[in-house]
Amino acid sequence: MSTHSIEGKTVLIAGGAKNLGGLIARDLAAHGAKAVAIHYNSASAKKAADETIAAIQSAGAKAVAFCADLTTAGAMERLFADAISAIGRPDIAINTVGKVLKKPMTEISEAEYDQMSAVNAKAAFFFLKEAGKHLSDNGKICTLVTSLLGAFTPFYSAYAGTKAPVEHFTRAAAKEFGNRGISVTAIGPGPMDTPFFYPAEAAEAVAYHRTAAALSKFSKTGLTDIQDIVPWIRFLVSDGWWMTGQKILVNGGYTTK
């Protein structure tokens, strides 16, 4: 078995119940992962988690799900401990957790900022910390960020601003974990056609985003399709292991940096 294949590997996905995370979980199981642990944030996602678990099992892999708020170091420690107890040390760890806020900077409250920072930056940091402690040698880590990290735009200061630290977390983790053969990457999709996107956007903004990418007219919605992101993540956590310490924007020409 190749060190860098998906076949026979154990996977942990934070935010793995639905949307992009759920599709990643299904995809890696279909490509031979032997066990997949998924996390979801609240009871409202349990139905989606159950459906994803069933799909993983249908692909022939073991599957478990855990519900937790991952905005504390202790919660992240428990997630990794519980996942390891259930399916063993992960070979692949993927963090898709995120929270979006579109609002003028002058209107963002301290509570809103703290929540955005906790979800987008703090949880990402402690996910990387625990992955670095517990991943098998030659493991792979990937974090979802945003293509807004390559944008010059208003109203996303709290969202893109609290995703931005992950770029450096990724570089630091790649350096620190590299002597064990662990690669660490971050991938920034463009605006995705999922329920995560629409609540923050007015109709005119949605219309803009549908035409903003160079390849928009070749997408059925004009937005990034999660089906087009999954192969990139599969590649980065397998044969693409030599790419490490990098943030990659995959968005059909929406932004660049």
Sequence and secondary structure as in RCSB ss.txt:
>XXXX:A:sequence
MSTHSIEGKTVLIAGGAKNLGGLIARDLAAHGAKAVAIHYNSASAKKAADETIAAIQSAGAKAVAFCADLTTAGA
MERLFADAISAIGRPDIAINTVGKVLKKPMTEISEAEYDQMSAVNAKAAFFFLKEAGKHLSDNGKICTLVTSLLG
AFTPFYSAYAGTKAPVEHFTRAAAKEFGNRGISVTAIGPGPMDTPFFYPAEAAEAVAYHRTAAALSKFSKTGLTD
IQDIVPWIRFLVSDGWWMTGQKILVNGGYTTK
>XXXX:A:secstr
  TTSSTT EEEEET SSHHHHHHHHHHHHTT SEEEEEESSGGGHHHHHHHHHHHHHTT EEEEEE   SSHHH
HHHHHHHHHHHH S SEEEE         GGG  HHHHHHHHIIIIIHHHHHHHHHHHHS TT EEEEE  GGGG
   SS HHHHHHHTHHHHHHHHHHHHHGGGT EEEEEEE SBSSTTTGGG  HHHHHHHHHHSTTGGGSSSSSB 
HHHHHHHHHHHTTGGGG  SEEEEESSSS   
